[in-house]
Amino acid sequence: MTTPTIGFIGLGAMGAPMAGNLIRAGHQVSVHARRPAAMSPLVALGARACGSAAEAAAIAKARALAKVSDGHASRCRRGR
C-alpha cells in the first residue's frame, strides 16, 4: 500500500529536515523551494521536485508550509 503524497513547501532550516524525516519514514513527498538547489538533497532521498508551490500542493493529499513570514505563507496559499 502506498501512502498519500505530502506536499512540502519551504525547505529552509526547519522545512528541509522535516521533509527529510517524512521521506525517511516512507512517505511520498513533493517539494518546492524558492531556491531550486534546496530541493536537490531531498530529491536524492526520493522526493519529487516541483516547479511551483501550486504544483506541490496540487499533487498532494496533505500539505505542509515552512515559510519565513506570513506574507510568504499567504502567497503560497494563493498559489504564487
All heavy atoms as TSV, in Angstrom:
chain	resi	resn	atom	element	x	y	z
A	1	MET	N	N	0.846	-1.189	0.000
A	1	MET	CA	C	0.000	0.000	0.000
A	1	MET	C	C	0.884	1.242	0.000
A	1	MET	O	O	1.829	1.342	0.772
A	1	MET	CB	C	-0.887	-0.011	1.235
A	1	MET	CG	C	-1.809	1.167	1.308
A	1	MET	SD	S	-2.997	0.988	2.636
A	1	MET	CE	C	-2.452	2.288	3.689
A	2	THR	N	N	0.575	2.186	-0.854
A	2	THR	CA	C	1.344	3.427	-0.901
A	2	THR	C	C	0.688	4.465	-0.008
A	2	THR	O	O	-0.528	4.469	0.181
A	2	THR	CB	C	1.452	3.970	-2.335
A	2	THR	OG1	O	0.150	4.229	-2.817
A	2	THR	CG2	C	2.164	2.980	-3.240
A	3	THR	N	N	1.505	5.351	0.527
A	3	THR	CA	C	0.981	6.419	1.368
A	3	THR	C	C	0.622	7.614	0.492
A	3	THR	O	O	1.209	7.801	-0.572
A	3	THR	CB	C	2.023	6.855	2.420
A	3	THR	OG1	O	3.184	7.330	1.755
A	3	THR	CG2	C	2.395	5.702	3.326
A	4	PRO	N	N	-0.331	8.429	0.918
A	4	PRO	CA	C	-0.666	9.634	0.151
A	4	PRO	C	C	0.534	10.578	0.094
A	4	PRO	O	O	1.348	10.626	1.005
A	4	PRO	CB	C	-1.802	10.276	0.950
A	4	PRO	CG	C	-2.303	9.218	1.852
A	4	PRO	CD	C	-1.166	8.279	2.097
A	5	THR	N	N	0.630	11.323	-0.993
A	5	THR	CA	C	1.716	12.287	-1.146
A	5	THR	C	C	1.512	13.476	-0.226
A	5	THR	O	O	0.406	13.993	-0.081
A	5	THR	CB	C	1.789	12.770	-2.608
A	5	THR	OG1	O	2.037	11.646	-3.438
A	5	THR	CG2	C	2.889	13.791	-2.801
A	6	ILE	N	N	2.602	13.913	0.382
A	6	ILE	CA	C	2.614	15.115	1.216
A	6	ILE	C	C	3.349	16.190	0.429
A	6	ILE	O	O	4.464	15.975	-0.044
A	6	ILE	CB	C	3.326	14.864	2.553
A	6	ILE	CG1	C	2.610	13.754	3.333
A	6	ILE	CG2	C	3.425	16.156	3.365
A	6	ILE	CD1	C	3.382	13.248	4.521
A	7	GLY	N	N	2.735	17.342	0.263
A	7	GLY	CA	C	3.371	18.474	-0.397
A	7	GLY	C	C	4.075	19.319	0.645
A	7	GLY	O	O	3.444	19.760	1.605
A	8	PHE	N	N	5.371	19.526	0.492
A	8	PHE	CA	C	6.131	20.313	1.458
A	8	PHE	C	C	6.704	21.531	0.756
A	8	PHE	O	O	7.470	21.413	-0.199
A	8	PHE	CB	C	7.269	19.484	2.075
A	8	PHE	CG	C	7.542	19.886	3.482
A	8	PHE	CD1	C	7.040	19.155	4.540
A	8	PHE	CD2	C	8.261	21.036	3.751
A	8	PHE	CE1	C	7.266	19.552	5.852
A	8	PHE	CE2	C	8.485	21.447	5.045
A	8	PHE	CZ	C	7.985	20.706	6.104
A	9	ILE	N	N	6.315	22.698	1.241
A	9	ILE	CA	C	6.702	23.966	0.625
A	9	ILE	C	C	7.514	24.770	1.632
A	9	ILE	O	O	7.035	25.067	2.722
A	9	ILE	CB	C	5.450	24.749	0.181
A	9	ILE	CG1	C	4.649	23.901	-0.810
A	9	ILE	CG2	C	5.840	26.094	-0.410
A	9	ILE	CD1	C	3.223	24.334	-0.983
A	10	GLY	N	N	8.751	25.068	1.259
A	10	GLY	CA	C	9.658	25.780	2.155
A	10	GLY	C	C	10.683	24.820	2.719
A	10	GLY	O	O	10.363	23.978	3.546
A	11	LEU	N	N	11.913	24.908	2.236
A	11	LEU	CA	C	12.938	23.931	2.602
A	11	LEU	C	C	14.152	24.596	3.227
A	11	LEU	O	O	15.289	24.293	2.900
A	11	LEU	CB	C	13.346	23.123	1.363
A	11	LEU	CG	C	12.204	22.391	0.670
A	11	LEU	CD1	C	12.681	21.742	-0.611
A	11	LEU	CD2	C	11.566	21.369	1.607
A	12	GLY	N	N	13.892	25.477	4.151
A	12	GLY	CA	C	14.986	26.155	4.858
A	12	GLY	C	C	15.433	25.361	6.069
A	12	GLY	O	O	15.378	24.126	6.083
A	13	ALA	N	N	15.867	26.062	7.103
A	13	ALA	CA	C	16.425	25.429	8.297
A	13	ALA	C	C	15.450	24.481	8.982
A	13	ALA	O	O	15.864	23.488	9.574
A	13	ALA	CB	C	16.885	26.506	9.282
A	14	MET	N	N	14.181	24.761	8.925
A	14	MET	CA	C	13.180	23.877	9.536
A	14	MET	C	C	12.558	22.933	8.521
A	14	MET	O	O	12.361	21.750	8.795
A	14	MET	CB	C	12.076	24.702	10.206
A	14	MET	CG	C	12.511	25.365	11.472
A	14	MET	SD	S	11.216	26.333	12.293
A	14	MET	CE	C	9.846	25.234	12.317
A	15	GLY	N	N	12.228	23.447	7.347
A	15	GLY	CA	C	11.489	22.665	6.370
A	15	GLY	C	C	12.246	21.477	5.805
A	15	GLY	O	O	11.694	20.381	5.667
A	16	ALA	N	N	13.523	21.669	5.476
A	16	ALA	CA	C	14.301	20.578	4.868
A	16	ALA	C	C	14.430	19.373	5.805
A	16	ALA	O	O	14.181	18.239	5.379
A	16	ALA	CB	C	15.668	21.072	4.420
A	17	PRO	N	N	14.782	19.577	7.091
A	17	PRO	CA	C	14.857	18.413	7.974
A	17	PRO	C	C	13.494	17.728	8.171
A	17	PRO	O	O	13.422	16.492	8.236
A	17	PRO	CB	C	15.372	18.984	9.304
A	17	PRO	CG	C	16.061	20.250	8.938
A	17	PRO	CD	C	15.304	20.785	7.746
A	18	MET	N	N	12.440	18.518	8.250
A	18	MET	CA	C	11.114	17.929	8.423
A	18	MET	C	C	10.724	17.094	7.204
A	18	MET	O	O	10.243	15.960	7.343
A	18	MET	CB	C	10.086	19.035	8.686
A	18	MET	CG	C	10.283	19.723	10.015
A	18	MET	SD	S	9.318	21.226	10.203
A	18	MET	CE	C	7.668	20.598	10.242
A	19	ALA	N	N	10.944	17.635	6.001
A	19	ALA	CA	C	10.628	16.896	4.781
A	19	ALA	C	C	11.500	15.638	4.682
A	19	ALA	O	O	11.017	14.565	4.303
A	19	ALA	CB	C	10.825	17.790	3.555
A	20	GLY	N	N	12.773	15.761	5.040
A	20	GLY	CA	C	13.669	14.605	5.019
A	20	GLY	C	C	13.202	13.497	5.948
A	20	GLY	O	O	13.252	12.313	5.594
A	21	ASN	N	N	12.742	13.872	7.131
A	21	ASN	CA	C	12.230	12.872	8.070
A	21	ASN	C	C	10.995	12.168	7.510
A	21	ASN	O	O	10.833	10.955	7.694
A	21	ASN	CB	C	11.901	13.513	9.421
A	21	ASN	CG	C	13.143	13.855	10.205
A	21	ASN	OD1	O	14.203	13.275	10.005
A	21	ASN	ND2	N	13.017	14.807	11.110
A	22	LEU	N	N	10.136	12.902	6.841
A	22	LEU	CA	C	8.949	12.283	6.232
A	22	LEU	C	C	9.350	11.277	5.149
A	22	LEU	O	O	8.792	10.176	5.070
A	22	LEU	CB	C	8.037	13.356	5.634
A	22	LEU	CG	C	7.314	14.245	6.640
A	22	LEU	CD1	C	6.671	15.439	5.935
A	22	LEU	CD2	C	6.269	13.438	7.396
A	23	ILE	N	N	10.328	11.652	4.327
A	23	ILE	CA	C	10.796	10.749	3.270
A	23	ILE	C	C	11.397	9.490	3.887
A	23	ILE	O	O	11.077	8.367	3.486
A	23	ILE	CB	C	11.819	11.456	2.354
A	23	ILE	CG1	C	11.155	12.634	1.622
A	23	ILE	CG2	C	12.421	10.469	1.356
A	23	ILE	CD1	C	12.143	13.606	1.011
A	24	ARG	N	N	12.270	9.669	4.879
A	24	ARG	CA	C	12.914	8.516	5.517
A	24	ARG	C	C	11.906	7.617	6.241
A	24	ARG	O	O	12.142	6.426	6.394
A	24	ARG	CB	C	14.011	8.982	6.475
A	24	ARG	CG	C	15.272	9.424	5.733
A	24	ARG	CD	C	16.421	9.727	6.682
A	24	ARG	NE	N	16.255	11.003	7.366
A	24	ARG	CZ	C	16.562	12.184	6.854
A	24	ARG	NH1	N	17.050	12.270	5.629
A	24	ARG	NH2	N	16.384	13.279	7.543
A	25	ALA	N	N	10.782	8.192	6.645
A	25	ALA	CA	C	9.728	7.401	7.292
A	25	ALA	C	C	8.862	6.659	6.279
A	25	ALA	O	O	7.942	5.935	6.662
A	25	ALA	CB	C	8.856	8.303	8.168
A	26	GLY	N	N	9.144	6.860	4.988
A	26	GLY	CA	C	8.431	6.111	3.958
A	26	GLY	C	C	7.319	6.858	3.248
A	26	GLY	O	O	6.608	6.270	2.433
A	27	HIS	N	N	7.161	8.144	3.533
A	27	HIS	CA	C	6.114	8.927	2.880
A	27	HIS	C	C	6.559	9.391	1.497
A	27	HIS	O	O	7.745	9.628	1.258
A	27	HIS	CB	C	5.746	10.148	3.721
A	27	HIS	CG	C	5.149	9.788	5.036
A	27	HIS	ND1	N	3.833	9.422	5.183
A	27	HIS	CD2	C	5.701	9.703	6.262
A	27	HIS	CE1	C	3.591	9.148	6.446
A	27	HIS	NE2	N	4.721	9.310	7.131
A	28	GLN	N	N	5.602	9.532	0.600
A	28	GLN	CA	C	5.856	10.159	-0.693
A	28	GLN	C	C	5.756	11.667	-0.469
A	28	GLN	O	O	4.752	12.138	0.063
A	28	GLN	CB	C	4.825	9.709	-1.711
A	28	GLN	CG	C	4.875	8.233	-2.014
A	28	GLN	CD	C	3.780	7.838	-2.986
A	28	GLN	OE1	O	3.374	8.622	-3.833
A	28	GLN	NE2	N	3.314	6.613	-2.864
A	29	VAL	N	N	6.777	12.395	-0.875
A	29	VAL	CA	C	6.828	13.834	-0.603
A	29	VAL	C	C	7.137	14.588	-1.889
A	29	VAL	O	O	8.077	14.260	-2.606
A	29	VAL	CB	C	7.894	14.155	0.475
A	29	VAL	CG1	C	7.965	15.655	0.744
A	29	VAL	CG2	C	7.593	13.401	1.769
A	30	SER	N	N	6.318	15.596	-2.185
A	30	SER	CA	C	6.610	16.540	-3.260
A	30	SER	C	C	7.103	17.817	-2.593
A	30	SER	O	O	6.595	18.207	-1.549
A	30	SER	CB	C	5.367	16.811	-4.121
A	30	SER	OG	O	4.338	17.392	-3.353
A	31	VAL	N	N	8.134	18.431	-3.161
A	31	VAL	CA	C	8.755	19.587	-2.511
A	31	VAL	C	C	8.861	20.770	-3.463
A	31	VAL	O	O	8.964	20.612	-4.672
A	31	VAL	CB	C	10.158	19.241	-1.956
A	31	VAL	CG1	C	10.076	18.210	-0.854
A	31	VAL	CG2	C	11.103	18.763	-3.053
A	32	HIS	N	N	8.831	21.960	-2.867
A	32	HIS	CA	C	9.099	23.189	-3.619
A	32	HIS	C	C	9.818	24.162	-2.695
A	32	HIS	O	O	9.517	24.272	-1.513
A	32	HIS	CB	C	7.819	23.851	-4.119
A	32	HIS	CG	C	8.115	25.161	-4.785
A	32	HIS	ND1	N	8.748	25.263	-6.003
A	32	HIS	CD2	C	7.928	26.433	-4.367
A	32	HIS	CE1	C	8.907	26.536	-6.318
A	32	HIS	NE2	N	8.415	27.261	-5.340
A	33	ALA	N	N	10.799	24.871	-3.259
A	33	ALA	CA	C	11.537	25.906	-2.536
A	33	ALA	C	C	11.834	27.049	-3.492
A	33	ALA	O	O	11.923	26.844	-4.702
A	33	ALA	CB	C	12.842	25.342	-1.975
A	34	ARG	N	N	11.982	28.251	-2.950
A	34	ARG	CA	C	12.348	29.392	-3.789
A	34	ARG	C	C	13.712	29.175	-4.430
A	34	ARG	O	O	13.953	29.613	-5.540
A	34	ARG	CB	C	12.375	30.685	-2.968
A	34	ARG	CG	C	10.987	31.169	-2.577
A	34	ARG	CD	C	11.047	32.479	-1.862
A	34	ARG	NE	N	11.780	32.310	-0.596
A	34	ARG	CZ	C	12.222	33.300	0.155
A	34	ARG	NH1	N	12.014	34.534	-0.205
A	34	ARG	NH2	N	12.859	33.059	1.275
A	35	ARG	N	N	14.595	28.494	-3.706
A	35	ARG	CA	C	15.916	28.165	-4.250
A	35	ARG	C	C	15.900	26.711	-4.714
A	35	ARG	O	O	15.868	25.797	-3.887
A	35	ARG	CB	C	16.998	28.337	-3.171
A	35	ARG	CG	C	17.201	29.753	-2.702
A	35	ARG	CD	C	18.280	29.851	-1.596
A	35	ARG	NE	N	18.060	28.896	-0.500
A	35	ARG	CZ	C	18.804	27.793	-0.303
A	35	ARG	NH1	N	19.805	27.490	-1.083
A	35	ARG	NH2	N	18.537	26.993	0.713
A	36	PRO	N	N	15.924	26.477	-6.016
A	36	PRO	CA	C	15.868	25.098	-6.515
A	36	PRO	C	C	16.942	24.184	-5.930
A	36	PRO	O	O	16.698	22.994	-5.725
A	36	PRO	CB	C	16.033	25.259	-8.026
A	36	PRO	CG	C	15.491	26.634	-8.302
A	36	PRO	CD	C	15.889	27.453	-7.103
A	37	ALA	N	N	18.119	24.713	-5.618
A	37	ALA	CA	C	19.187	23.885	-5.051
A	37	ALA	C	C	18.796	23.275	-3.706
A	37	ALA	O	O	19.316	22.221	-3.329
A	37	ALA	CB	C	20.464	24.709	-4.899
A	38	ALA	N	N	17.870	23.911	-3.001
A	38	ALA	CA	C	17.432	23.382	-1.709
A	38	ALA	C	C	16.671	22.065	-1.869
A	38	ALA	O	O	16.585	21.278	-0.927
A	38	ALA	CB	C	16.556	24.410	-0.990
A	39	MET	N	N	16.129	21.820	-3.057
A	39	MET	CA	C	15.378	20.588	-3.291
A	39	MET	C	C	16.282	19.391	-3.569
A	39	MET	O	O	15.892	18.244	-3.338
A	39	MET	CB	C	14.404	20.771	-4.459
A	39	MET	CG	C	13.306	21.784	-4.187
A	39	MET	SD	S	12.086	21.884	-5.510
A	39	MET	CE	C	12.946	22.921	-6.686
A	40	SER	N	N	17.494	19.628	-4.058
A	40	SER	CA	C	18.380	18.547	-4.515
A	40	SER	C	C	18.622	17.443	-3.484
A	40	SER	O	O	18.502	16.263	-3.809
A	40	SER	CB	C	19.714	19.108	-4.996
A	40	SER	OG	O	19.506	19.928	-6.118
A	41	PRO	N	N	18.977	17.776	-2.229
A	41	PRO	CA	C	19.219	16.694	-1.262
A	41	PRO	C	C	17.966	15.848	-1.001
A	41	PRO	O	O	18.063	14.648	-0.781
A	41	PRO	CB	C	19.650	17.423	0.010
A	41	PRO	CG	C	20.064	18.781	-0.423
A	41	PRO	CD	C	19.277	19.092	-1.662
A	42	LEU	N	N	16.809	16.490	-1.062
A	42	LEU	CA	C	15.571	15.757	-0.812
A	42	LEU	C	C	15.183	14.900	-2.014
A	42	LEU	O	O	14.674	13.787	-1.849
A	42	LEU	CB	C	14.455	16.727	-0.430
A	42	LEU	CG	C	14.749	17.469	0.875
A	42	LEU	CD1	C	13.810	18.629	1.064
A	42	LEU	CD2	C	14.690	16.518	2.053
A	43	VAL	N	N	15.456	15.405	-3.208
A	43	VAL	CA	C	15.228	14.606	-4.411
A	43	VAL	C	C	16.121	13.365	-4.370
A	43	VAL	O	O	15.691	12.265	-4.717
A	43	VAL	CB	C	15.452	15.443	-5.683
A	43	VAL	CG1	C	15.474	14.574	-6.921
A	43	VAL	CG2	C	14.359	16.520	-5.793
A	44	ALA	N	N	17.348	13.532	-3.884
A	44	ALA	CA	C	18.265	12.390	-3.765
A	44	ALA	C	C	17.724	11.335	-2.799
A	44	ALA	O	O	18.012	10.150	-2.944
A	44	ALA	CB	C	19.646	12.867	-3.316
A	45	LEU	N	N	16.909	11.770	-1.830
A	45	LEU	CA	C	16.282	10.834	-0.887
A	45	LEU	C	C	15.001	10.216	-1.443
A	45	LEU	O	O	14.471	9.285	-0.855
A	45	LEU	CB	C	15.950	11.544	0.429
A	45	LEU	CG	C	17.113	11.969	1.305
A	45	LEU	CD1	C	16.603	12.756	2.509
A	45	LEU	CD2	C	17.900	10.743	1.760
A	46	GLY	N	N	14.494	10.802	-2.552
A	46	GLY	CA	C	13.285	10.248	-3.156
A	46	GLY	C	C	12.127	11.207	-3.318
A	46	GLY	O	O	11.055	10.809	-3.784
A	47	ALA	N	N	12.304	12.476	-2.945
A	47	ALA	CA	C	11.226	13.456	-3.109
A	47	ALA	C	C	11.032	13.791	-4.584
A	47	ALA	O	O	11.938	13.617	-5.402
A	47	ALA	CB	C	11.549	14.741	-2.343
A	48	ARG	N	N	9.860	14.298	-4.899
A	48	ARG	CA	C	9.567	14.798	-6.246
A	48	ARG	C	C	9.697	16.319	-6.220
A	48	ARG	O	O	8.999	16.997	-5.459
A	48	ARG	CB	C	8.151	14.404	-6.643
A	48	ARG	CG	C	7.731	14.982	-7.969
A	48	ARG	CD	C	6.337	14.555	-8.332
A	48	ARG	NE	N	5.856	15.298	-9.491
A	48	ARG	CZ	C	4.702	15.079	-10.053
A	48	ARG	NH1	N	3.895	14.151	-9.591
A	48	ARG	NH2	N	4.328	15.803	-11.098
A	49	ALA	N	N	10.588	16.873	-7.048
A	49	ALA	CA	C	10.767	18.322	-7.135
A	49	ALA	C	C	9.642	18.926	-7.960
A	49	ALA	O	O	9.278	18.400	-9.002
A	49	ALA	CB	C	12.103	18.662	-7.765
A	50	CYS	N	N	9.094	20.033	-7.490
A	50	CYS	CA	C	8.010	20.721	-8.188
A	50	CYS	C	C	8.453	22.128	-8.567
A	50	CYS	O	O	9.189	22.771	-7.827
A	50	CYS	CB	C	6.766	20.790	-7.306
A	50	CYS	SG	S	6.086	19.164	-6.940
A	51	GLY	N	N	7.971	22.612	-9.691
A	51	GLY	CA	C	8.353	23.921	-10.198
A	51	GLY	C	C	7.660	25.082	-9.518
A	51	GLY	O	O	8.055	26.228	-9.698
A	52	SER	N	N	6.614	24.800	-8.743
A	52	SER	CA	C	5.893	25.869	-8.051
A	52	SER	C	C	5.232	25.310	-6.795
A	52	SER	O	O	5.031	24.094	-6.673
A	52	SER	CB	C	4.813	26.472	-8.955
A	52	SER	OG	O	3.777	25.530	-9.176
A	53	ALA	N	N	4.877	26.216	-5.898
A	53	ALA	CA	C	4.141	25.810	-4.705
A	53	ALA	C	C	2.787	25.233	-5.098
A	53	ALA	O	O	2.323	24.252	-4.514
A	53	ALA	CB	C	3.965	27.005	-3.773
A	54	ALA	N	N	2.171	25.812	-6.121
A	54	ALA	CA	C	0.869	25.322	-6.581
A	54	ALA	C	C	0.976	23.885	-7.081
A	54	ALA	O	O	0.093	23.057	-6.800
A	54	ALA	CB	C	0.324	26.228	-7.682
A	55	GLU	N	N	2.039	23.558	-7.797
A	55	GLU	CA	C	2.226	22.195	-8.283
A	55	GLU	C	C	2.407	21.221	-7.120
A	55	GLU	O	O	1.805	20.143	-7.093
A	55	GLU	CB	C	3.439	22.114	-9.211
A	55	GLU	CG	C	3.707	20.714	-9.742
A	55	GLU	CD	C	4.996	20.603	-10.535
A	55	GLU	OE1	O	5.649	21.631	-10.806
A	55	GLU	OE2	O	5.346	19.462	-10.884
A	56	ALA	N	N	3.238	21.584	-6.153
A	56	ALA	CA	C	3.464	20.718	-4.994
A	56	ALA	C	C	2.169	20.467	-4.239
A	56	ALA	O	O	1.898	19.354	-3.801
A	56	ALA	CB	C	4.513	21.326	-4.072
A	57	ALA	N	N	1.356	21.497	-4.110
A	57	ALA	CA	C	0.083	21.361	-3.400
A	57	ALA	C	C	-0.933	20.559	-4.193
A	57	ALA	O	O	-1.684	19.766	-3.635
A	57	ALA	CB	C	-0.479	22.745	-3.076
A	58	ALA	N	N	-0.944	20.746	-5.511
A	58	ALA	CA	C	-1.961	20.093	-6.342
A	58	ALA	C	C	-1.831	18.580	-6.362
A	58	ALA	O	O	-2.834	17.880	-6.460
A	58	ALA	CB	C	-1.892	20.637	-7.772
A	59	ILE	N	N	-0.623	18.055	-6.261
A	59	ILE	CA	C	-0.450	16.609	-6.341
A	59	ILE	C	C	-0.457	15.941	-4.975
A	59	ILE	O	O	-0.291	14.733	-4.880
A	59	ILE	CB	C	0.840	16.234	-7.106
A	59	ILE	CG1	C	2.078	16.766	-6.398
A	59	ILE	CG2	C	0.785	16.713	-8.533
A	59	ILE	CD1	C	3.378	16.323	-7.039
A	60	ALA	N	N	-0.675	16.716	-3.921
A	60	ALA	CA	C	-0.598	16.195	-2.562
A	60	ALA	C	C	-1.977	16.053	-1.923
A	60	ALA	O	O	-2.886	16.822	-2.206
A	60	ALA	CB	C	0.264	17.115	-1.712
A	61	LYS	N	N	-2.091	15.070	-1.045
A	61	LYS	CA	C	-3.302	14.908	-0.230
A	61	LYS	C	C	-3.194	15.719	1.055
A	61	LYS	O	O	-4.186	16.102	1.644
A	61	LYS	CB	C	-3.510	13.437	0.125
A	61	LYS	CG	C	-3.823	12.567	-1.060
A	61	LYS	CD	C	-5.213	12.835	-1.564
A	61	LYS	CE	C	-5.542	11.869	-2.689
A	61	LYS	NZ	N	-6.790	12.160	-3.323
A	62	ALA	N	N	-1.960	15.949	1.513
A	62	ALA	CA	C	-1.708	16.764	2.702
A	62	ALA	C	C	-0.608	17.758	2.343
A	62	ALA	O	O	0.238	17.474	1.510
A	62	ALA	CB	C	-1.257	15.890	3.867
A	63	ARG	N	N	-0.640	18.931	2.964
A	63	ARG	CA	C	0.324	19.972	2.644
A	63	ARG	C	C	0.940	20.538	3.911
A	63	ARG	O	O	0.263	20.673	4.924
A	63	ARG	CB	C	-0.364	21.106	1.881
A	63	ARG	CG	C	-0.829	20.674	0.511
A	63	ARG	CD	C	-2.170	21.329	0.167
A	63	ARG	NE	N	-2.758	20.682	-1.001
A	63	ARG	CZ	C	-3.697	19.751	-0.913
A	63	ARG	NH1	N	-4.135	19.353	0.257
A	63	ARG	NH2	N	-4.191	19.206	-2.001
A	64	ALA	N	N	2.226	20.869	3.817
A	64	ALA	CA	C	2.928	21.495	4.934
A	64	ALA	C	C	3.664	22.721	4.416
A	64	ALA	O	O	4.284	22.675	3.352
A	64	ALA	CB	C	3.927	20.511	5.549
A	65	LEU	N	N	3.568	23.810	5.167
A	65	LEU	CA	C	4.283	25.047	4.828
A	65	LEU	C	C	5.295	25.344	5.921
A	65	LEU	O	O	4.949	25.326	7.101
A	65	LEU	CB	C	3.326	26.237	4.749
A	65	LEU	CG	C	2.293	26.270	3.637
A	65	LEU	CD1	C	1.385	27.477	3.827
A	65	LEU	CD2	C	2.954	26.318	2.287
A	66	ALA	N	N	6.526	25.606	5.538
A	66	ALA	CA	C	7.551	26.059	6.476
A	66	ALA	C	C	8.118	27.337	5.875
A	66	ALA	O	O	9.130	27.321	5.191
A	66	ALA	CB	C	8.625	24.999	6.665
A	67	LYS	N	N	7.432	28.437	6.088
A	67	LYS	CA	C	7.788	29.709	5.460
A	67	LYS	C	C	8.266	30.708	6.499
A	67	LYS	O	O	7.905	30.645	7.663
A	67	LYS	CB	C	6.582	30.280	4.706
A	67	LYS	CG	C	6.057	29.366	3.598
A	67	LYS	CD	C	7.100	28.957	2.600
A	67	LYS	CE	C	7.567	30.096	1.766
A	67	LYS	NZ	N	8.623	29.774	0.833
A	68	VAL	N	N	9.045	31.677	6.039
A	68	VAL	CA	C	9.674	32.667	6.898
A	68	VAL	C	C	8.672	33.670	7.474
A	68	VAL	O	O	8.776	34.066	8.624
A	68	VAL	CB	C	10.773	33.421	6.110
A	68	VAL	CG1	C	11.343	34.564	6.914
A	68	VAL	CG2	C	11.861	32.454	5.700
A	69	SER	N	N	7.701	34.069	6.672
A	69	SER	CA	C	6.801	35.123	7.130
A	69	SER	C	C	5.362	34.821	6.734
A	69	SER	O	O	5.096	33.961	5.895
A	69	SER	CB	C	7.206	36.467	6.513
A	69	SER	OG	O	6.913	36.462	5.125
A	70	ASP	N	N	4.447	35.552	7.337
A	70	ASP	CA	C	3.037	35.412	6.974
A	70	ASP	C	C	2.817	35.752	5.503
A	70	ASP	O	O	1.980	35.148	4.843
A	70	ASP	CB	C	2.162	36.322	7.840
A	70	ASP	CG	C	2.072	35.846	9.277
A	70	ASP	OD1	O	2.383	34.668	9.537
A	70	ASP	OD2	O	1.690	36.663	10.135
A	71	GLY	N	N	3.578	36.718	4.983
A	71	GLY	CA	C	3.454	37.092	3.576
A	71	GLY	C	C	3.802	35.938	2.652
A	71	GLY	O	O	3.110	35.685	1.673
A	72	HIS	N	N	4.900	35.226	2.980
A	72	HIS	CA	C	5.277	34.063	2.161
A	72	HIS	C	C	4.186	33.005	2.227
A	72	HIS	O	O	3.802	32.429	1.202
A	72	HIS	CB	C	6.583	33.440	2.661
A	72	HIS	CG	C	7.784	34.268	2.383
A	72	HIS	ND1	N	8.889	34.219	3.196
A	72	HIS	CD2	C	8.077	35.141	1.404
A	72	HIS	CE1	C	9.814	35.034	2.730
A	72	HIS	NE2	N	9.331	35.618	1.645
A	73	ALA	N	N	3.687	32.720	3.410
A	73	ALA	CA	C	2.657	31.695	3.571
A	73	ALA	C	C	1.383	32.099	2.824
A	73	ALA	O	O	0.742	31.280	2.177
A	73	ALA	CB	C	2.365	31.472	5.042
A	74	SER	N	N	1.023	33.356	2.895
A	74	SER	CA	C	-0.175	33.835	2.207
A	74	SER	C	C	-0.056	33.672	0.702
A	74	SER	O	O	-0.980	33.226	0.041
A	74	SER	CB	C	-0.406	35.311	2.567
A	74	SER	OG	O	-1.542	35.799	1.911
A	75	ARG	N	N	1.133	34.012	0.150
A	75	ARG	CA	C	1.339	33.826	-1.295
A	75	ARG	C	C	1.262	32.348	-1.677
A	75	ARG	O	O	0.708	32.016	-2.721
A	75	ARG	CB	C	2.679	34.443	-1.720
A	75	ARG	CG	C	2.620	35.965	-1.767
A	75	ARG	CD	C	3.848	36.566	-2.407
A	75	ARG	NE	N	5.083	36.310	-1.688
A	75	ARG	CZ	C	5.514	37.009	-0.633
A	75	ARG	NH1	N	4.779	38.013	-0.172
A	75	ARG	NH2	N	6.654	36.729	-0.052
A	76	CYS	N	N	1.776	31.481	-0.835
A	76	CYS	CA	C	1.701	30.037	-1.123
A	76	CYS	C	C	0.253	29.561	-1.121
A	76	CYS	O	O	-0.146	28.768	-1.981
A	76	CYS	CB	C	2.496	29.241	-0.099
A	76	CYS	SG	S	4.268	29.336	-0.342
A	77	ARG	N	N	-0.528	30.029	-0.176
A	77	ARG	CA	C	-1.940	29.620	-0.116
A	77	ARG	C	C	-2.688	30.076	-1.357
A	77	ARG	O	O	-3.640	29.438	-1.777
A	77	ARG	CB	C	-2.602	30.179	1.149
A	77	ARG	CG	C	-2.194	29.447	2.402
A	77	ARG	CD	C	-3.072	29.836	3.588
A	77	ARG	NE	N	-3.057	31.255	3.864
A	77	ARG	CZ	C	-2.227	31.871	4.689
A	77	ARG	NH1	N	-1.285	31.186	5.305
A	77	ARG	NH2	N	-2.310	33.160	4.908
A	78	ARG	N	N	-2.253	31.178	-1.958
A	78	ARG	CA	C	-2.894	31.664	-3.186
A	78	ARG	C	C	-2.271	31.063	-4.441
A	78	ARG	O	O	-2.667	31.405	-5.539
A	78	ARG	CB	C	-2.798	33.196	-3.233
A	78	ARG	CG	C	-3.642	33.875	-2.176
A	78	ARG	CD	C	-3.744	35.380	-2.406
A	78	ARG	NE	N	-2.477	36.041	-2.613
A	78	ARG	CZ	C	-1.737	36.649	-1.694
A	78	ARG	NH1	N	-2.150	36.644	-0.439
A	78	ARG	NH2	N	-0.615	37.244	-1.997
A	79	GLY	N	N	-1.287	30.169	-4.265
A	79	GLY	CA	C	-0.662	29.506	-5.403
A	79	GLY	C	C	0.380	30.314	-6.123
A	79	GLY	O	O	0.677	30.086	-7.287
A	80	ARG	N	N	1.008	31.248	-5.450
A	80	ARG	CA	C	2.044	32.092	-6.076
A	80	ARG	C	C	3.409	31.753	-5.551
A	80	ARG	O	O	3.647	31.323	-4.516
A	80	ARG	CB	C	1.758	33.568	-5.795
A	80	ARG	CG	C	0.454	33.983	-6.402
A	80	ARG	CD	C	0.242	35.444	-6.179
A	80	ARG	NE	N	-1.115	35.759	-6.558
A	80	ARG	CZ	C	-1.699	36.881	-6.275
A	80	ARG	NH1	N	-1.070	37.797	-5.602
A	80	ARG	NH2	N	-2.927	37.116	-6.650
